[in-house]
Amino acid sequence: MRPSVSYNYTPSFNQYYDTYDADGSGTMVKEYTRFEQGIFGAPGKNIASSVGFSLSNTFEAKVTEKDTTKTEPRKVMLLNNLNLSTSYDITADSLQWAPLRLSGGTAFFKNKMNVNFGTTLNPYAIDNSGRTFNTFNIDNGGSLFRMTSANMTINYSLNNTDFNGDDKEQKKNNQGLRNGGREDDLFGTNTDFSDRRLNQFGEDEEEDDFKGFYKYTLPWDINFAYQLTYSNNRREKEISGNSVMMSVNSDIAPKWKVGVSTGYDFVQKGVTFTQFRFSRDLLSWRMDFSWTPYGTNAFWSFFIGIKSGVLSDIKWEKRTLPDRVLR
């Protein structure tokens, strides 16, 4: 168990705000700050001084081995993590406690399937209009906490080595992970035009010595994900998200890699973000093509250039911009 306590203070910059408009009764209703259109945006008006609390747990079980020659029990991971976090606002005159966030995760089938879950528990009650007021939910005739949201994500991965007894770990797509995203490519990949040593499959394609003829078994990997989201912030009690996603990558031939990411949203009743990826290793050169066929971010990009960082300026790239949305 790893407890932690933090303190956060945010000053108020209310002195930089002015009122400039009035309604029919003469009451000033509009506020303006000269920093509103600045680089860093408008400053905050409210002062905040809060203390944060969090607790991290890891649950394991010890199982006795059937082999009597082994003296130590075998450890079995039940929960990789179980986290609780909340905070208390010292300066607030009401609603001092922040909602309690509970999250956790575990793995099955030799870490092939990862299950993550989370929920938000609000200690305060809501009125008939759905607004939270300064009364604990248990004092309003309810339970200790009011669940306002919950989510669950299930991930399962397969590759060609799962069926031939080879436990060698496959290379993962780390490009999105370095940018704070997922380690897989279920939501497509971000093409980094500044570093052309890595292709859009996240692999470093340096020139290798000849390793023999191409194997008849084509390397491939498949990632599945299922996401379920429950919303009950205003007693709506509805499934706000219910989608399944899939990503497939394969080497169709020596130096040729293809991949696709897509999915289906059962709530919106439509196909989720879809991306097609193609990559060709041209020894000292590389060629990439990425295509998102539809949606608000529909675009395509093409690149061909030298992989060496010294000669990275020798390249040609072309990409379209996503369609502009008028508001």
ABEGO torsion letter per residue (X at the ends): XBBBBBBBBBBBAAAABBBABBBAAGBBABBBBAAAABAAEBBBABBBBBBBBBBBBBBBBBBBBABAABABBBBBBABABBBBBBBBBAABABGABBBBBBBBBBBBGGGABBBBBBBBBBABBBBAAGBBBBBBAAAAGBBABBBABBBBBBBBBBBAAAAAGBABBBBBBAAAAAAGBBABAAAEBBBBAABAABBAAGBBBBBBBBAEBBBABBBBBBBBBBBBBBBAAAGAGBBABBBBBBBBBBBABBGBBBBBBBBBBAAAGBBBBBBBBBBBBAEABBBBBBBBABEAABBBBBBBBBABAAAAABBBBBBBBBBBBBX
